[in-house]
Amino acid sequence: KLLELLQDAQTAPDLETYRLVVSSILRARELVRRKSIKSKLDFPVDDVELTEVLEEMWEELPEASPTLQLSALEIIASTGDLPRALQAFEAMEQELHAFCALLVASGQAKQPQATKVILNEAIQRFGHEALLYQKGVLSLWTAGAPKDALKLIEVARQRGIRVDPLMCEAAIYSYVVLNRKPAMLQPWVEEAYETLNEEPKTEAVSAVARALARADDWQTALKLVDYLRDCGARADASVMNAVIHACHRLGQGQKAL
């Protein structure tokens, strides 16, 4: 409706507006899928309407700068529309971050084989960049291929690439899915924890907190929650949910409260 109002006013929405609209659609879809949420609503926006939004966005960019084209590709990738992401990719400068966006698209599309193909081509072009391995691991995890995600982390470590917070979280949850003990990944957790001293971004701190909680280290996870607060940030619902569940699993009911 917001996009329609802007069109009626003959005002072209900028990319940030499209990003917010698409992210809100995806968030609403995620909520509707949850069994714990009782709703008679179908998807607020169906696939046809979402495709129309993406097409409209891309049509506004024929003369756009490479930076804006990359931003548009990232928005498309977040929806998991891999064919459209590939189409956009072919029409722009195919640099490192464009390949990263394609990896995200393949993960959201639940196509782990496509992730492997895209990653191999990117490595051939740009070498063994840490960012490529991170995006590859996260995409394989998102695509439902936990064993492949863990194998890729091992390959990355053999290449001298450290396990960063997001890769660590993917590894922990992959172990849980595979019914393995997350405690076996303690060296990876410590490796990821050390990186926080170099670049303590909220996203990274949150990822480590969730990973630690899932690995049953609720004490350190709670310290990171306090650390976020001290930095002027706030632990989001995903972090607090992970920490509360960890406390509950380990008999720390009072801490959970």
C-alpha positions in Angstrom: 0.0 0.0 0.0 2.9 2.3 0.8 4.4 1.7 -2.6 1.1 2.3 -4.3 0.7 5.6 -2.5 4.2 6.7 -3.7 3.3 5.7 -7.2 0.0 7.7 -7.1 2.1 10.7 -5.9 4.5 10.1 -8.9 7.3 9.6 -6.4 9.8 6.9 -7.1 10.6 4.8 -3.9 14.3 4.6 -3.0 16.1 1.4 -2.4 15.9 1.7 1.4 12.1 1.9 1.1 12.1 -1.3 -1.0 14.4 -2.9 1.5 12.1 -2.1 4.4 9.0 -3.3 2.4 10.6 -6.6 1.4 12.1 -7.3 4.9 8.7 -6.6 6.5 7.0 -9.1 4.0 9.6 -11.8 4.8 9.3 -11.2 8.6 5.5 -11.5 8.4 5.8 -14.7 6.4 8.2 -16.1 9.1 5.7 -15.3 11.8 2.8 -16.9 9.9 4.8 -20.1 9.6 5.3 -20.5 13.3 3.0 -23.1 14.8 2.8 -21.3 18.1 1.1 -18.3 16.4 -2.5 -18.9 15.8 -3.6 -17.0 12.7 -6.2 -17.4 10.0 -4.2 -15.2 7.7 -2.4 -16.5 4.7 0.9 -14.9 3.5 0.2 -11.1 3.7 1.8 -10.8 0.3 1.8 -13.7 -2.1 4.6 -14.7 -4.4 3.2 -13.0 -7.4 2.9 -9.7 -5.6 6.4 -10.0 -4.2 7.8 -10.7 -7.7 6.0 -7.6 -8.9 7.7 -5.5 -6.2 11.1 -6.9 -7.1 10.5 -6.3 -10.8 9.4 -2.7 -10.2 12.5 -2.1 -8.0 14.9 -3.4 -10.7 13.2 -1.4 -13.4 14.1 1.8 -11.5 17.8 0.9 -11.7 18.8 0.8 -15.4 21.2 3.8 -15.0 22.0 3.1 -11.4 25.5 3.0 -10.0 27.2 -0.4 -9.2 26.6 0.3 -5.5 22.9 0.7 -5.9 22.7 -2.4 -8.2 24.5 -4.4 -5.5 22.0 -3.2 -2.9 19.1 -4.2 -5.2 20.7 -7.6 -5.7 21.0 -8.1 -2.0 17.3 -7.3 -1.5 16.4 -9.8 -4.2 18.7 -12.4 -2.7 17.0 -12.1 0.7 13.8 -13.4 -0.8 15.4 -16.6 -2.1 14.4 -15.8 -5.7 17.5 -17.4 -7.2 16.5 -17.1 -10.9 15.8 -13.4 -10.5 19.0 -12.9 -8.5 21.0 -14.6 -11.2 19.4 -12.4 -13.8 20.3 -9.3 -11.9 23.8 -10.7 -11.3 24.4 -11.1 -15.0 23.4 -7.5 -15.7 25.9 -5.9 -13.3 29.6 -5.9 -12.3 30.4 -9.4 -10.9 32.6 -8.5 -8.0 33.1 -10.2 -4.7 30.1 -8.9 -2.9 27.8 -9.7 -5.8 28.9 -13.4 -5.5 28.2 -13.1 -1.7 24.6 -12.0 -2.5 24.2 -14.9 -4.9 25.3 -17.3 -2.1 22.6 -15.8 0.2 20.0 -16.3 -2.6 21.0 -19.9 -3.0 20.7 -20.5 0.8 17.3 -18.9 1.0 16.2 -20.9 -2.0 17.2 -24.1 -0.2 19.5 -25.1 -3.0 22.8 -26.3 -1.4 24.1 -27.6 -4.7 23.8 -24.2 -6.2 25.6 -22.8 -3.2 28.6 -25.1 -3.9 28.7 -24.1 -7.6 28.6 -20.4 -6.9 31.2 -20.7 -4.1 33.6 -22.7 -6.3 33.3 -20.1 -9.1 33.8 -17.2 -6.7 36.9 -18.9 -5.2 38.4 -19.4 -8.7 37.9 -15.7 -9.3 38.9 -14.1 -6.0 40.8 -16.8 -4.2 40.2 -18.1 -0.7 38.6 -15.0 0.8 37.3 -15.4 4.4 34.0 -13.6 3.5 33.3 -16.1 0.8 33.7 -19.0 3.2 31.5 -17.3 5.8 28.7 -16.7 3.3 29.1 -20.2 1.9 28.8 -21.8 5.4 25.8 -19.7 6.3 24.1 -20.4 3.0 24.6 -24.2 3.3 23.3 -24.0 6.9 20.2 -22.0 5.7 19.7 -24.4 2.8 19.4 -27.3 5.3 22.8 -28.9 4.6 24.5 -29.0 8.0 27.0 -31.7 7.1 28.2 -29.6 4.1 28.4 -26.5 6.3 30.6 -28.3 8.8 32.8 -29.7 6.0 33.3 -26.2 4.6 34.3 -24.8 8.0 37.0 -27.5 8.2 38.2 -26.5 4.7 38.3 -22.9 5.7 40.3 -23.7 8.8 42.8 -25.7 6.8 43.2 -22.6 4.6 44.1 -20.6 7.8 40.7 -18.9 8.0 39.4 -18.4 11.5 36.0 -19.4 12.6 34.1 -16.1 13.0 31.0 -15.7 15.2 28.5 -16.3 12.4 30.2 -19.5 11.3 30.5 -20.6 14.9 26.7 -20.2 15.3 26.1 -22.2 12.2 28.4 -24.9 13.4 26.7 -25.2 16.8 23.3 -25.4 15.3 24.4 -27.9 12.7 25.7 -30.1 15.5 22.4 -29.9 17.2 20.5 -30.9 14.1 22.8 -33.8 13.6 22.4 -34.9 17.2 26.0 -34.3 18.1 27.3 -32.7 21.2 28.0 -29.0 20.7 30.5 -29.1 23.5 32.9 -30.8 21.0 33.1 -27.5 19.2 34.6 -25.6 22.2 37.8 -24.8 20.3 35.7 -23.2 17.5 33.7 -21.3 20.1 36.9 -20.0 21.7 38.2 -19.0 18.3 35.1 -17.0 17.5 35.0 -15.5 21.0 38.5 -14.1 20.5 37.5 -12.2 17.3 35.1 -10.1 19.4 38.1 -8.2 20.9 39.0 -7.1 17.3 35.6 -6.1 16.0 32.8 -6.2 18.6 29.8 -5.6 16.4 26.4 -6.2 17.8 25.6 -8.9 15.2 28.8 -10.8 16.0 28.4 -10.5 19.8 24.8 -11.8 19.4 25.9 -14.7 17.3 28.5 -15.8 19.8 26.0 -15.4 22.7 23.5 -17.6 20.9 26.2 -20.2 20.0 27.5 -20.3 23.6 23.9 -20.7 25.0 23.2 -23.5 22.6 26.5 -25.1 23.6 25.3 -24.9 27.3 27.8 -22.2 28.3 25.1 -20.0 29.8 27.5 -18.1 32.1 29.5 -16.7 29.3 26.4 -16.1 27.2 25.0 -14.0 30.0 28.2 -12.0 30.2 27.8 -11.2 26.5 24.3 -10.0 27.2 25.7 -7.7 29.8 28.4 -6.6 27.4 25.8 -5.6 24.8 24.1 -3.6 27.4 27.3 -1.9 28.4 27.9 -1.0 24.8 24.6 0.7 24.6 23.0 -2.1 22.5 20.4 -4.6 23.5 20.2 -8.3 23.2 17.4 -9.2 20.8 14.7 -11.8 21.3 16.8 -14.5 19.6 19.6 -14.0 22.1 17.4 -13.9 25.1 15.4 -16.9 24.0 18.7 -18.9 23.5 20.0 -17.9 26.9 16.7 -18.6 28.7 16.5 -22.1 27.2 20.1 -22.8 28.1 19.5 -21.8 31.8 16.3 -24.0 31.8 18.1 -27.0 30.3 20.9 -26.8 32.9 18.6 -26.4 35.9 19.2 -22.6 36.3 15.5 -21.7 36.7 16.2 -18.6 38.7 18.7 -17.3 36.2 16.1 -18.0 33.4 13.6 -15.8 35.3 
